Amino acid sequence: MAINPNVDFSAGAVLLASQQNRFPRGVMSYVQHTTNVAFTTETTILTATTFTAVANRYYQITFVEPSLTASATADTTLRIKQGATVLQQGLLRNPTTTGYALTISVVKTFTAGSVTITGTAQSTATGSAQGSATAPGYLLIEDIGPA
């Protein structure tokens, strides 16, 4: 679909509902973890609050883990998923115990209705997503405008 940007506004002009609907609607869901989550097999780290998607709108989904560690040199994979469907994934080769950040993001449209997104992690060695109050891991879903 083609992007449908808003128009330039001028003083005294009438603001139409169709123009209002072109604005981004902002945060649809935000969840975070502030404790450590251990994983080896694919483990759900965060589940976003279910939101109601509107057809023909773009949603930006961002999954951030500020400190991923492993018990040995490992490949750690983060995934953004809708049910069993992988929407985006990122791979980090992290050396033993050192914490590295990984951020993945995707822009998607959905059919109208209820949507639940999860952020998962998997590692080839025992891994940990290290969340804290000052550096939380998070999953953010934002409505960024019409498709």
Secondary structure, 3 states (H helix, E strand, C coil): CCCCCCCCCCCCCCCCHHHHCCCCCEEEEEEEECCCEEECCCEEEEECCCEEECCCEEEEEEEEEEEEEECCCEEEEEEEEECCEEEEEEEEEECCCCCEEEEEEEEECCCCEEECCEEEEEECCCEEECCCCCCCEEEEEEEEEEC
